[in-house]
């Protein structure tokens, strides 16, 4: 296992936490260690080819190999191409995560946060995805909190209407007392999207010549305001390539949370891509919540976002527009019925397919029920279905959870999924049965084990059809260490004083 800078930082933070002895009452730490291992396997396909002269007619139409694999023979090419079942790849991913918080460092309001993971594959050839690089520093920053402002420096994650992004740099937040106003600004070197590694990491080599050679500069600002009726936030964010000095992305967004009455809530927001001059994701939903029912209705637009340095932006992704609704009913104690529905339609694409008819709309439907007759038993079952351009899926799922004694939870679950694929020459189905057990002998220790069996069937009218069944095993240990300053009991509640004029 290779130890990079992120791994060394995590090990150093762990040693500091273990060596810390809270001699002063204000000093403290909280450390959470989580280790998980599993044994699993997967199987893909392998590309192959034959001479066009060796292809022969198939009983179902088209051409095939001598073994019966359907082939594709491009006009004018001397070879025909096909896919055969790939080899079984077995992996044993092991992942350990560390979450450490230190405070009471001699300066009031100063704290340190470190969050990272180390992972490797015990299988042959490290075939399991996500185990490279072996060490990742997800967050690692120092923070100083004042009554009027907060400053933070190091590796950190930002969550906003524009998504979750990571960067190495600084962030400042200004929050004056009782005004409801919050202003923040940040700048640093950005990380790759959906991961906590730099964009220049060798783990992202499949980007090939499109991969930037230097990390991009990420900068942004936000203004928020809130009171008892509403919360509003405006975000602006840009990424700049350090070599060309051109923008990699530039976006802005607005989000609104309006709750005029106790049971009503309106959520709305929109994103605008300044670099591409179009609206990105946008949505609005209205929710009503009562003791026995919750109802939600909304509309939304979805358009994927791609940085300007990628090739994907050249395809000018078109959005789809959707209307959706959901309801949760609680007619009896311990019983909840739920249902959701969505209908979406893609905007017209600037392409023509005179010989192919393609659908441009689809729907999603889901229903379910939860039942908990007693505190130690709960049951949950559901059905979901989706039909749209390119394919569809439908399936059932169910879970039974039993808590025979305090601190012990046993769960059995099963699911089935059918995936008819419109644009691929096969149908696929997966059935799963599993069992999980979790035991909490104390507040600081949690142990869990699990096993699941998957039965996959890929149905094709040629020799490429195959079944792929496997059993996966899992084990997990979670340990929480903390100082006494993090375990101070809350003071007893004070009885409410009578209001004037009320008897």
C-alpha positions in Angstrom: 0.0 0.0 0.0 1.4 3.4 -1.0 1.2 6.2 1.6 0.7 9.6 0.1 0.5 13.0 1.8 -3.1 12.5 2.7 -2.4 9.2 4.4 0.5 10.8 6.4 -1.7 13.6 7.5 -4.4 11.2 8.7 -1.8 9.1 10.6 -0.4 12.2 12.2 -3.8 13.5 13.3 -4.5 10.1 14.8 -1.3 10.1 16.8 -2.0 13.6 18.1 -5.5 12.6 19.2 -4.4 9.5 21.0 -1.6 11.4 22.7 -3.9 14.3 23.8 -4.6 14.2 27.5 -7.3 16.6 28.5 -5.5 18.2 31.5 -7.5 21.3 31.2 -11.3 21.1 31.3 -11.6 23.2 28.1 -9.5 20.8 26.0 -11.2 18.1 24.1 -11.4 15.8 21.1 -13.7 13.5 19.3 -12.4 10.7 17.1 -14.5 8.3 15.0 -12.9 5.3 13.3 -14.8 3.3 10.9 -13.5 0.2 9.1 -15.4 -1.9 6.6 -14.4 -4.9 4.4 -16.3 -7.0 2.0 -15.8 -9.8 -0.5 -17.4 -9.3 -3.8 -17.1 -9.9 -7.6 -18.3 -8.6 -10.8 -18.3 -9.6 -14.5 -18.4 -7.4 -17.5 -17.9 -8.0 -21.3 -14.8 -8.3 -23.5 -14.6 -6.8 -27.0 -13.6 -9.3 -29.8 -13.6 -9.4 -33.6 -13.6 -11.9 -36.5 -12.9 -11.6 -40.2 -16.0 -10.5 -42.1 -15.6 -13.5 -44.3 -16.1 -15.8 -41.2 -19.5 -14.3 -40.2 -22.5 -16.4 -41.0 -26.3 -15.7 -41.0 -28.1 -15.9 -37.6 -31.4 -17.8 -37.2 -32.9 -14.6 -35.7 -31.5 -12.3 -38.5 -28.2 -10.6 -38.9 -24.8 -12.2 -38.6 -23.1 -14.2 -35.9 -19.8 -16.0 -35.2 -19.3 -19.8 -35.3 -20.0 -19.9 -31.5 -23.2 -18.0 -32.0 -22.3 -14.5 -30.9 -24.1 -11.7 -32.7 -21.7 -9.5 -34.6 -21.7 -6.0 -36.0 -20.1 -5.6 -39.5 -19.5 -2.0 -40.5 -19.9 -1.5 -44.3 -16.6 -1.6 -46.1 -14.7 -3.1 -43.0 -12.9 -6.4 -43.3 -13.7 -7.2 -39.6 -16.9 -7.8 -37.6 -17.0 -6.8 -33.9 -18.9 -8.4 -31.0 -18.8 -8.7 -27.2 -18.3 -11.9 -25.2 -18.8 -12.4 -21.4 -15.7 -11.1 -19.6 -13.7 -12.9 -16.9 -14.9 -13.0 -13.3 -13.1 -10.2 -11.3 -13.0 -10.8 -7.6 -12.1 -8.1 -5.2 -11.8 -7.5 -1.4 -12.1 -3.8 -0.8 -11.2 -2.6 2.7 -11.9 1.0 3.6 -11.0 2.8 6.9 -12.3 6.3 7.5 -11.2 8.8 10.2 -13.1 11.8 11.5 -11.3 13.8 14.1 -12.2 17.1 15.8 -9.9 18.9 18.2 -10.8 22.0 20.3 -9.6 23.8 23.4 -6.2 24.6 21.8 -5.5 27.7 23.8 -7.5 30.1 21.7 -11.2 30.4 22.3 -13.2 29.5 19.2 -10.3 27.6 17.5 -10.8 24.0 16.4 -9.3 21.6 13.9 -11.2 19.1 11.7 -9.7 16.1 9.8 -11.7 13.7 7.8 -10.2 11.1 5.5 -10.2 7.6 4.2 -7.7 4.9 3.4 -8.7 2.0 1.1 -7.1 -0.9 -0.7 -8.2 -4.1 -2.5 -7.3 -7.5 -1.1 -8.3 -9.2 -4.4 -6.2 -10.0 -7.4 -4.8 -7.0 -9.2 -6.8 -4.4 -7.3 -9.8 -4.7 -9.6 -12.3 -3.0 -7.3 -13.0 0.6 -8.3 -12.5 3.4 -5.8 -9.4 2.0 -4.1 -7.0 4.3 -6.0 -5.4 6.4 -4.6 -5.0 4.4 -1.4 -5.3 7.5 0.9 -7.7 10.5 0.5 -7.9 13.6 2.7 -11.5 14.5 2.3 -11.4 17.5 4.8 -8.6 18.9 6.8 -9.0 22.5 8.1 -8.6 24.9 11.0 -11.6 27.0 11.9 -11.9 30.1 14.1 -15.4 31.1 15.2 -16.2 34.6 16.5 -19.5 36.1 17.4 -19.5 38.2 14.2 -17.5 36.1 11.7 -15.9 32.7 11.0 -12.7 31.9 9.1 -11.5 28.6 7.9 -8.4 27.4 6.1 -7.4 24.1 4.6 -9.1 21.4 2.6 -12.9 21.8 2.8 -16.2 20.9 1.1 -18.9 23.3 0.2 -22.5 22.3 -0.2 -24.9 24.8 -1.9 -27.5 25.0 -4.7 -24.6 24.5 -7.2 -23.7 21.1 -5.7 -20.9 19.9 -3.5 -17.4 21.0 -4.4 -14.0 20.7 -2.7 -11.0 22.9 -2.6 -7.8 23.7 -0.8 -7.9 27.3 0.4 -9.6 29.7 2.6 -13.2 30.7 3.4 -14.6 33.6 5.5 -18.2 34.0 6.7 -19.7 37.2 8.2 -22.8 36.7 10.3 -23.8 39.7 12.4 -25.9 39.0 15.5 -29.7 38.9 15.1 -29.8 40.4 11.6 -30.4 37.2 9.7 -27.7 38.2 7.2 -24.8 35.9 6.3 -22.1 36.8 3.8 -19.3 34.3 2.7 -16.4 34.3 0.2 -13.9 31.6 -0.6 -10.9 31.0 -2.9 -8.5 28.1 -3.4 -7.4 25.3 -5.7 -10.3 23.1 -6.7 -10.7 19.3 -6.5 -12.3 17.0 -9.1 -16.1 16.8 -9.1 -17.7 14.0 -7.0 -14.4 13.1 -5.4 -11.8 14.4 -3.0 -8.7 14.1 -5.2 -7.1 16.8 -7.4 -8.1 17.0 -11.1 -4.5 16.2 -12.0 -4.4 12.9 -10.1 -3.2 9.8 -12.0 -6.4 8.1 -10.8 -8.3 10.2 -13.4 -6.0 9.2 -16.3 -9.0 8.0 -18.4 -9.5 11.7 -19.2 -6.3 11.4 -21.4 -5.5 14.6 -23.3 -8.5 16.4 -21.9 -7.1 16.3 -18.4 -5.8 19.6 -17.2 -2.1 19.7 -16.3 -2.6 22.2 -13.4 -5.3 22.5 -10.8 -7.9 25.1 -11.4 -8.6 28.1 -9.2 -12.0 28.0 -7.5 -13.6 31.2 -6.2 -17.0 32.2 -5.1 -19.2 34.2 -2.8 -22.7 33.9 -1.3 -25.2 36.1 0.4 -28.0 34.7 2.6 -30.8 36.2 4.7 -33.3 34.5 6.9 -36.1 35.3 9.4 -39.0 33.4 10.8 -40.9 33.2 7.5 -38.2 32.7 4.8 -34.7 31.9 3.9 -33.0 33.3 0.7 -29.5 32.5 -0.6 -27.7 33.8 -3.7 -24.5 31.9 -4.8 -21.8 32.8 -7.4 -19.0 30.4 -8.3 -16.3 30.3 -11.0 -13.4 28.1 -11.9 -10.4 29.4 -13.9 -7.8 27.4 -15.8 -4.3 28.4 -14.6 -2.6 27.8 -17.9 -5.0 29.4 -20.4 -6.5 31.9 -17.9 -9.9 31.0 -19.4 -13.0 30.1 -17.4 -13.7 26.4 -16.8 -17.1 27.2 -15.4 -19.1 30.2 -14.2 -22.5 29.8 -12.6 -24.9 31.5 -10.2 -27.9 30.2 -8.3 -30.7 31.4 -6.1 -32.6 29.3 -3.5 -35.7 30.1 -1.5 -37.3 28.4 1.5 -40.6 30.1 2.4 -42.8 28.8 5.3 -45.6 31.3 5.9 -47.7 28.9 8.0 -46.6 26.1 10.4 -47.8 23.3 8.0 -46.9 24.9 4.6 -43.5 25.0 3.0 -42.4 26.4 -0.4 -39.0 25.5 -1.8 -37.8 27.0 -5.0 -34.5 27.6 -6.8 -32.7 28.0 -10.1 -29.2 27.9 -11.5 -27.9 29.9 -14.4 -24.8 28.9 -16.4 -23.1 32.2 -17.3 -20.4 30.5 -19.4 -23.0 28.7 -21.6 -25.7 31.4 -21.2 -28.5 28.9 -20.3 -30.5 27.9 -17.3 -29.4 24.7 -15.6 -31.4 22.9 -12.9 -34.5 24.7 -11.6 -37.4 23.5 -9.4 -40.2 24.6 -7.2 -42.3 22.5 -4.8 -45.0 23.1 -2.2 -45.4 20.8 0.8 -48.2 20.4 3.3 -47.6 18.4 6.5 -50.1 17.3 9.1 -50.2 14.6 11.7 -51.8 12.1 9.4 -50.8 13.2 5.9 -48.0 14.9 4.0 -48.5 16.1 0.4 -46.0 17.4 -2.0 -46.3 18.8 -5.6 -43.7 20.4 -7.7 -42.1 21.1 -11.1 -38.5 21.0 -12.2 -36.0 21.3 -15.0 -32.9 19.2 -15.1 -29.9 19.9 -17.3 -26.5 18.3 -16.6 -23.5 20.6 -16.1 -20.1 20.1 -17.7 -17.0 22.1 -17.3 -15.8 23.9 -20.5 -12.6 22.0 -20.6 -14.4 18.7 -21.1 -15.6 17.3 -24.4 -19.1 16.7 -23.1 -20.0 20.4 -23.3 -19.7 20.2 -27.1 -22.9 18.1 -27.2 -25.0 20.9 -25.9 -27.1 18.8 -23.4 -30.8 19.5 -23.6 -32.9 19.7 -20.4 -36.0 17.8 -19.5 -39.0 19.4 -17.7 -41.0 17.4 -15.2 -44.0 17.6 -13.0 -44.1 15.5 -9.8 -46.2 14.7 -6.8 -45.9 12.6 -3.6 -48.1 11.7 -0.7 -47.5 10.0 2.7 -50.5 8.8 4.6 -50.5 7.8 8.3 -54.0 6.4 8.9 -53.1 4.3 11.9 -50.3 4.4 14.5 -47.3 2.6 13.2 -48.6 2.5 9.6 -47.4 4.8 6.7 -48.5 4.5 3.1 -46.5 6.4 0.4 -46.7 7.1 -3.3 -44.8 9.2 -5.8 -45.2 10.1 -9.4 -43.3 12.1 -12.0 -43.8 12.8 -15.7 -40.9 14.4 -17.8 -40.4 15.5 -21.3 -37.1 16.4 -23.0 -36.7 19.6 -25.0 -36.3 19.2 -28.8 -32.7 18.3 -29.7 -31.1 20.0 -32.7 -30.6 16.7 -34.5 -32.5 14.7 -37.1 -33.0 10.9 -37.1 -35.2 10.3 -40.1 -34.8 6.5 -40.0 -35.2 6.1 -36.2 -38.2 7.0 -34.0 -37.0 8.0 -30.5 -39.2 8.7 -27.5 -38.7 12.0 -25.8 -40.8 11.6 -22.6 -41.1 9.2 -19.7 -42.5 8.6 -16.2 -41.5 7.4 -12.8 -43.9 5.7 -10.3 -43.3 4.4 -6.8 -45.5 3.0 -4.0 -44.7 1.6 -0.6 -45.8 0.8 2.9 -44.1 0.8 6.3 -45.6 -1.0 9.3 -44.3 -1.1 12.9 -46.8 -2.8 15.2 -44.4 -2.8 18.1 -41.1 -0.9 18.9 -39.0 -4.0 18.2 -40.4 -4.9 14.8 -40.7 -3.0 11.6 -41.6 -4.0 8.0 -41.2 -2.0 4.8 -42.1 -2.9 1.2 -42.3 -1.0 -2.1 -42.6 -1.1 -5.8 -40.9 1.2 -8.3 -41.2 1.7 -12.1 -39.5 3.9 -14.6 -40.0 4.1 -18.3 -38.2 6.6 -20.6 -36.0 7.0 -23.6 -33.4 4.2 -24.0 -34.9 1.8 -21.5 -37.1 1.1 -18.5 -37.0 -0.7 -15.1 -39.4 -2.0 -12.5 -39.0 -4.0 -9.3 -40.0 -4.8 -5.8 -38.1 -4.5 -2.5 -38.8 -5.4 1.1 -37.1 -5.3 4.5 -37.9 -6.8 7.9 -36.1 -5.4 10.9 -36.1 -7.0 14.4 -34.6 -5.6 17.6 -34.8 -8.5 20.1 -32.6 -6.8 22.7 -31.3 -3.3 23.3 -28.4 -2.5 21.0 -29.0 -5.4 18.6 -30.7 -5.0 15.2 -31.3 -7.9 12.7 -32.5 -7.1 9.2 -33.5 -9.3 6.3 -34.1 -7.8 2.9 -34.9 -8.8 -0.7 -35.4 -7.1 -4.0 -35.9 -7.8 -7.7 -35.1 -5.5 -10.7 -36.0 -6.0 -14.4 -34.3 -3.8 -16.9 -35.6 -4.1 -20.5 -33.1 -2.0 -22.6 -34.4 -0.4 -25.7 -31.1 0.5 -27.3 -29.1 -2.6 -26.3 -29.4 -6.1 -27.5 -30.2 -7.7 -24.2 -32.6 -7.7 -21.2 -31.2 -7.9 -17.6 -32.7 -8.9 -14.3 -31.2 -9.0 -10.8 -32.6 -10.7 -7.7 -31.1 -10.1 -4.3 -31.5 -11.6 -0.8 -29.5 -10.4 2.2 -29.1 -10.4 5.9 -27.5 -7.7 8.2 -26.8 -7.7 11.9 -25.7 -4.7 14.0 -24.7 -4.8 17.6 -23.9 -1.7 19.8 -22.4 -3.0 23.1 -21.7 0.5 24.1 -22.0 4.1 23.0 -18.5 4.0 21.6 -18.5 0.7 19.8 -20.6 -0.6 16.9 -20.1 -4.0 15.2 -21.9 -5.1 12.0 -21.8 -8.1 9.6 -23.8 -8.9 6.5 -24.3 -11.3 3.6 -26.2 -11.0 0.4 -26.7 -13.3 -2.6 -27.3 -11.7 -6.1 -28.7 -13.6 -9.0 -28.2 -11.8 -12.3 -29.6 -13.0 -15.6 -28.8 -11.4 -19.0 -31.2 -12.7 -21.5 -30.1 -12.5 -25.2 -31.0 -14.6 -28.2 -27.4 -15.4 -28.9 -24.4 -17.0 -27.1 -23.6 -13.8 -25.2 -26.5 -14.6 -22.7 -25.2 -15.7 -19.3 -26.1 -15.9 -15.7 -23.9 -14.3 -13.0 -24.7 -15.3 -9.4 -22.6 -14.4 -6.4 -22.6 -14.0 -2.6 -21.1 -10.9 -1.0 -19.9 -10.8 2.6 -19.4 -7.6 4.7 -18.0 -6.7 8.1 -17.8 -3.3 9.8 -16.4 -1.9 13.0 -17.1 1.7 14.2 -15.2 3.1 17.3 -15.8 6.5 18.8 -13.2 8.0 21.2 -13.8 11.3 23.0 -12.7 13.4 25.9 -14.7 14.1 28.9 -15.5 17.6 27.7 -17.5 16.1 24.9 -19.6 14.1 27.3 -21.0 16.8 29.6 -24.7 16.1 30.4 -27.3 18.7 29.5 -28.6 20.7 32.4 -32.2 19.9 33.6 -34.9 21.7 31.7 -36.6 24.7 33.3 -40.4 24.7 33.6 -42.0 27.3 31.3 -43.0 30.4 33.1 -46.7 31.4 32.8 -47.4 34.2 30.3 -48.9 37.4 31.5 -52.7 37.4 31.3 -53.0 33.7 30.8 -54.5 31.4 33.4 
